[in-house]
Amino acid sequence: MSATSRFKDRTEAGEKLGEALREREIDVDIVLAIPRGGLPLGRAVADVLDVPLDIVVASKIGAPSNPELAIGAVASDGSVWRNEDAFRGTGADEEYFEREREREAENARQKADRYREGRSQPDLTGKTVAVVDDGVATGSTVRACLQMLRETEAERIVLAVPVGPPDTVHELQELADEVICLETPSSFMGVGQFYERFDQVSDEEAIQSLDTATT
């Protein structure tokens, strides 16, 4: 992807994702965004498709000596994904992983409760669900979220992201019924390089994007 074809911001990326879903005639019933960065984008996708917006939450499990290195991720219901290669290469043991899994699952539950502000989880029975984020790199949190949704009664799970490396996107196809990724550049250093504006999203901004859906 050239510098001139970067997304202006998360809203523009979400609008393009929404159009891509519509062009493929995917009859989405609800958009589930992964906080925080996925929510401004998810707001735009939901607006284009004129469907409700909610969240699906997972928390990364970091390596013992490097918290930024994901050896796995766990969703708010406890669904877990483990990166076996990273796990073996970091000195982590089963006791460490289980302890972090429990801690991060609780963090994910608390975040989901804080964002929903007392609203109940949506009923996904028989629905086509679009899971969105502002991009994927290793895809650790996305994998945990998709595994959680596979345990629901959702009819169809579609992952839609603006950008991700080809190998990650290919692997994610095993967890979703369909994956839509607008750009799969072979030269991939990080999601932010494919946006002109990629500011950190605060909890307040993310919740505001979600609240707009209920007004």
GIDARA-V189365 format. One line per field, one symbol per residue. ss: DSSP state (@ for helix, = for strand, . for the rest). burial: I if it has 9 or more other C-alpha atoms within 8 Angstrom, else O. A space follows every 10 residues. Layout:
ss = ???
burial = ???
This chain:
ss = ..@@@.=..@ @@@@@@@@@@ @@@......= ===...@@@@ @@@@@@@@@. .====..=== ==.......= =====....= ==.@@@@@.. ...@@@@@@@ @@@@@@@@@@ @@@@@@.... .......=== ===..=...@ @@@@@@@@@@ .....===== ====.@@@@@ @@.....=== ===....... @@@@=..... ..@@@@@@@@ @@@@.
burial = OOOOOIIIII IIIIIIIIIO IIOOOOOIII IIIIIIIIII IIIIIIOIIO IIIIIIIIII IIIIOOIOOI IIIIIIOIII IOIOOIIOOI OIOOOIIOOI IIOIIIIIIO IIIOOIOOOO OOOIOOIIII IIIIIIIOII IIIIIIIIII OOIIIIIIII IIIIIIOIIO OIIOIIIOII IOOIIOOOOO IOOIIIOOOO OOOOIIIOII OOIOO
